[in-house]
């Protein structure tokens, strides 16, 4: 899989290609298919919401087998790594800004499916942290000035959070509400109506239990 390449430019190009391809229903479905299999039962989900299962550190890229796995069975604490969405979360946390941007763009599109939202916020222990870092990312994206890159990162993350807040699952809303960094970042995003991420951020705040 080219997105797992050790060459940063190959990995960037492959991730940017995927960001465009997920508009195709076939590719979209391939990346969200079976995501609910990795969402823990209610008790385990509550433990995650309380912070008891959250590890520290950055998200590591999966192995090639993990990145392409189709039918891995849930059950262990790290089975979430076997789903394709984990690859995008990991790519949203790499050093290259353009790769992060493309991965975030793909997640913004895929988060239109509630399965993706449940996976990100109920199954993946680090997705919230990765998205917060992206929303506060000031790194230059090649070809853009830093401010434009920052706006693009914020916009992608705001869309993910808005889709999650509207996915119809109270557990996802609860997870977002309990993440202080998420709430604070959304409030900051919703403070400037001139920004392209304003509407998505405002919508997310309204849905997360009426946070002002």
C-alpha positions in Angstrom: 0.0 0.0 0.0 1.5 3.3 -1.1 0.1 5.2 1.8 2.5 3.1 4.0 5.5 4.0 1.9 8.7 5.0 3.7 9.1 7.7 1.1 7.3 10.8 2.3 6.5 12.2 -1.2 5.0 8.8 -2.3 3.0 8.6 0.9 1.8 12.2 0.4 0.7 11.6 -3.2 -1.1 8.4 -2.3 -3.0 10.1 0.6 -3.9 13.1 -1.6 -5.2 10.7 -4.3 -7.3 8.9 -1.7 -8.7 12.2 -0.5 -10.1 12.7 -4.0 -11.2 9.1 -4.4 -13.4 8.9 -1.3 -16.0 11.0 -3.2 -16.6 7.8 -5.1 -19.3 5.7 -3.3 -17.3 2.5 -3.8 -14.2 3.9 -2.1 -16.2 5.6 0.5 -18.0 2.4 1.5 -14.7 0.5 1.5 -13.3 2.8 4.1 -16.3 2.8 6.4 -17.3 -0.8 6.0 -17.5 -2.8 9.2 -16.2 0.2 11.3 -18.9 -0.5 13.9 -17.3 -3.9 14.6 -14.6 -2.1 16.4 -16.8 0.0 18.6 -16.7 -1.5 22.1 -19.7 -2.6 24.1 -21.3 0.1 26.3 -19.2 -0.7 29.4 -15.9 -0.4 27.6 -17.1 2.7 25.8 -17.9 4.3 29.1 -14.4 3.5 30.4 -13.0 5.2 27.3 -15.2 8.2 27.8 -14.0 8.5 31.4 -10.4 8.5 30.1 -9.4 5.2 31.6 -8.4 3.6 28.3 -6.6 6.6 26.7 -2.9 5.9 26.1 -0.2 8.6 25.7 2.0 9.2 22.7 1.5 9.8 19.0 -0.4 7.5 16.7 1.8 5.0 14.9 1.3 4.0 11.3 0.0 0.5 11.1 1.9 -2.3 9.6 1.1 -3.2 5.9 -1.0 -6.1 7.1 -3.0 -3.9 9.5 -3.4 -1.2 7.0 -5.1 -3.5 4.5 -6.9 -5.8 6.8 -10.5 -6.6 5.8 -11.9 -9.0 8.3 -9.9 -8.7 11.6 -12.1 -9.7 14.5 -12.5 -7.2 17.4 -11.8 -8.3 20.9 -8.4 -7.1 21.9 -7.6 -3.5 23.2 -5.8 -2.6 19.9 -8.0 -4.3 17.3 -9.1 -0.8 16.2 -5.7 -0.7 14.4 -6.9 -3.3 11.9 -9.5 -1.0 10.3 -8.6 1.2 7.4 -9.8 4.3 9.2 -6.9 3.9 11.6 -4.5 4.4 8.7 -6.1 7.8 8.0 -5.9 8.8 11.7 -2.2 7.8 11.7 -1.5 9.7 8.5 -3.2 12.8 10.0 -0.4 12.6 12.6 2.7 12.4 10.5 5.4 15.0 10.1 4.5 16.1 6.5 1.9 18.9 6.6 0.5 18.1 3.1 -0.1 14.5 4.1 -1.8 15.5 7.3 -4.0 17.8 5.3 -5.0 15.2 2.8 -5.7 12.6 5.5 -7.9 15.1 7.4 -9.7 15.9 4.2 -10.5 12.2 3.7 -11.7 11.9 7.3 -13.9 15.0 6.9 -15.7 13.3 3.9 -15.9 9.9 5.5 -17.3 11.3 8.8 -20.6 11.9 6.9 -21.2 8.2 7.8 -22.1 7.6 11.4 -20.0 4.4 11.4 -16.9 6.6 10.9 -17.9 8.9 13.7 -18.4 6.0 16.1 -15.1 4.5 15.2 -13.2 7.8 15.6 -14.7 8.7 19.0 -15.8 5.4 20.6 -13.2 2.9 19.2 -10.0 4.8 18.4 -8.3 6.0 21.6 -6.3 8.8 20.0 -8.4 10.3 17.3 -9.7 13.1 19.5 -6.1 14.2 20.3 -5.0 14.0 16.7 -7.9 16.2 15.6 -7.2 18.8 18.3 -3.6 18.9 17.2 -4.6 19.4 13.6 -7.0 22.2 14.5 -4.1 24.0 16.2 -1.6 23.1 13.5 0.4 26.1 12.2 2.8 24.2 10.0 3.3 25.4 6.4 1.7 23.2 3.7 3.9 23.4 0.6 2.4 25.9 -1.8 0.5 27.8 0.9 1.4 30.4 3.5 1.1 29.3 7.1 -2.2 31.2 7.7 -4.0 29.5 4.8 -2.7 26.1 5.9 -4.0 26.7 9.4 -7.4 27.7 8.1 -7.6 24.5 6.0 -6.7 22.3 8.9 -9.3 24.0 11.1 -11.9 23.6 8.4 -11.4 19.9 8.0 -11.5 19.2 11.7 -14.6 21.4 12.2 -16.4 19.4 9.6 -15.4 16.1 11.3 -16.7 17.4 14.7 -19.9 18.8 13.2 -20.6 15.5 11.5 -19.9 13.6 14.7 -22.1 15.9 16.7 -24.9 15.2 14.2 -24.4 11.5 13.8 -27.3 10.6 16.0 -25.3 8.7 18.7 -25.5 10.2 22.2 -22.3 8.4 23.1 -20.4 10.3 20.5 -21.9 13.6 21.7 -20.9 12.7 25.2 -17.3 12.0 24.2 -17.1 15.3 22.4 -18.6 17.1 25.4 -16.2 15.6 27.8 -13.1 16.6 25.8 -12.2 20.1 27.1 -9.7 20.7 24.3 -12.4 19.9 21.7 -14.9 22.2 23.3 -12.4 25.0 23.7 -11.2 24.7 20.1 -14.7 24.7 18.8 -15.5 27.9 20.8 -12.5 29.5 19.3 -13.5 28.5 15.8 -17.0 29.7 16.3 -15.8 33.2 17.4 -15.0 34.5 13.9 -17.9 34.5 11.4 -15.6 35.4 8.6 -13.8 32.1 8.7 -14.9 29.2 6.4 -15.0 26.8 9.4 -17.3 29.1 11.4 -20.6 27.4 10.4 -19.4 23.9 11.0 -18.0 24.8 14.4 -21.1 26.6 15.4 -23.3 23.7 14.4 -21.1 21.3 16.4 -21.4 23.5 19.5 -25.1 23.7 19.2 -25.5 19.9 18.9 -23.1 19.1 21.8 -25.8 19.7 24.4 -26.2 23.4 23.8 -22.6 24.5 24.7 -22.2 28.2 24.2 
